[in-house]
Amino acid sequence: MSTTDTAIASAEAHSAHNYHPLPVVVASADGAWMTDVEGRRYLDMLAGYSALNFGHRNRRLIDAAKAQLERVTLTSRAFHHDRFAEFCTQLAELCGMEMVLPMNTGAEAVETAVKTARKWGYRVKGVPDGMAKIIVATDNFHGRTTTIVSFSTDHEARDDFGPYTPGFEIVPYGDLTALSEAMTENTVAVLMEPIQGEAGVLVPPPGYLAGVREMTRERNVLFVADEIQSGLGRTGRTFACEHEGVVPDMYVLGKALGGGVVPVSAVVSSAAVLGVYRPGEHGSTFGGNPLACAVALEVVAMLRTGEFQQRAAELGDHLHHELGLLTGGDAVRAVRGRGLWAGVDISPALGTGREISEKLMDRGVLVKDTHGSTIRIAPPLVISKEDLDWGLEQLRGVLAD
Ligand SMILES: *Cc1c(COP(=O)(O)O)cnc(C)c1O
């Protein structure tokens, strides 16, 4: 057996099969490229679902991590540490907000947003105890905890994990009338992705996010934007909400915030909202640890230059122009997305998304399929135009075969 086959067989024997990875075993990576255990190189066109927006082992981020590793890595929140205040201040400023509540994974940040909205509902809005409702969208993806899968519409994510957490109302994504009808006096928040990544990079109809903003403001409901995948440069702006000039009440951030080095997530909001917490009411042993803060601070500094957003916008225009040339034929049914982010619906006649992904892998390009015959393209924002063109060339090759 090859080194690759041995590693995969061993992984399959000793790990739960909650993923179905492509048959590639990565040993090292740099920038937009990964190298497997047999020395083959692959262009990473997935970027860890946007966790690797700045590429693999970005020099600035690795240096920041190394420097922090030599000082202090973990304190717990029982004590202050000297990177915490700076991280919270800088991240709040980047978001145009006032306060930060740091966690680790995206799902924890979404849980934090849910808890925050509920507490705000009871303490500030005056919703009767136990009655708070949060409205979410069909085809959402917000993570994998029991509460979060309780409001998923994806059977794979949800089935067999009940009993489910109550207090959520699901409305069709993109439908403002349905949203308006679902709102009651007990609605505390609308939780949505400004672009639905897992659903296949679904961009809502023009005016939808602005409509959600207006409606939530009028009804004293929090607009919580899950920008875990869409935020931090991916769409050509710092936040996907910006494309509609929308500022939500709460950003939920993760993935790229950890720079591809450590898991870092956060809820960022106003003092009126995050100010509802008192000591002991919420927390995390690792949330806001010194290593996480040092890396995320560097991420924030990099985003403040605007260069990554600009790259994503420029390369994204190029990507969507090139993908646009593929649509209309027999092979590609539709292309969606914004910035350096695209969902490409391949004609089922050419194979499943998985089969297309495997053929791309054989040509040295790594992507991920989602829902049937859709593949998702989201390379690191540091990818060169030449490499991006090479990756697109491989896609054209697979579609032509
Ligand atoms: C990935 C993701 C999450 C969950 O993040 P984890 O770090 O995997 O828990 C939540 N929301 C969105 C939009 C995501 O893309």
PDBQT file of the ligand as one rigid body, heavy atoms in Angstrom, charges set to zero:
ROOT
HETATM    1  C1  LIG A 501     -17.765  27.319  10.022  1.00  0.00    +0.000 C 
HETATM    2  C2  LIG A 501     -18.963  28.099  10.395  1.00  0.00    +0.000 A 
HETATM    3  C3  LIG A 501     -19.482  28.041  11.690  1.00  0.00    +0.000 A 
HETATM    4  C4  LIG A 501     -18.950  27.101  12.753  1.00  0.00    +0.000 C 
HETATM    5  O1  LIG A 501     -17.603  27.312  13.035  1.00  0.00    +0.000 OA
HETATM    6  P1  LIG A 501     -16.760  26.150  13.769  1.00  0.00    +0.000 P 
HETATM    7  O2  LIG A 501     -15.450  26.824  14.079  1.00  0.00    +0.000 OA
HETATM    8  O3  LIG A 501     -16.628  25.042  12.792  1.00  0.00    +0.000 OA
HETATM    9  O4  LIG A 501     -17.525  25.766  14.979  1.00  0.00    +0.000 OA
HETATM   10  C5  LIG A 501     -20.570  28.847  11.982  1.00  0.00    +0.000 A 
HETATM   11  N1  LIG A 501     -21.099  29.667  11.066  1.00  0.00    +0.000 NA
HETATM   12  C6  LIG A 501     -20.626  29.746   9.808  1.00  0.00    +0.000 A 
HETATM   13  C7  LIG A 501     -21.257  30.695   8.844  1.00  0.00    +0.000 C 
HETATM   14  C8  LIG A 501     -19.557  28.954   9.424  1.00  0.00    +0.000 A 
HETATM   15  O5  LIG A 501     -19.106  29.007   8.170  1.00  0.00    +0.000 OA
ENDROOT
TORSDOF 0
